[in-house]
């Protein structure tokens, strides 16, 4: 039943987005603080979530993070895996109702909505939810996980707001607009 609600295009996007999320997280990350890295996978996640919706964003975040944790070899860190899925879902909701495919992102309102929405989503996810889940699930020390969460928020919010916005903006500029073809 669930798969019937996703188009083939969305399923393919989930596969590609998951693979790219994993590759960026695993091979293009800079260590910052105690298993916290600076990387661009959440900017890419925002791009896919905005274009393909919250379900696609959630699945890309969940599966991409699971693959990343397995590849790093430290085991599955469920608190952050869950948050990656929640963030992907939230990114998909941020632009709900804005016609990104037909230029809705190219307005000041669209860009501001994206930047503010993704920064708020990252703030809630990494400064509140991830540390609280770390404490509840793994009994981690509060000072450590809130510090990790703060650094994750800074990096993820910055890359999502800037790189994510640039990816979506470039995509919108490259797409022909509805009614843009004229008869000679």
Beta strands, then each sheet from edge to edge (+ up, - down):
strand 1: 30-33
strand 2: 36-38
sheet 1: 1+ 2-
end
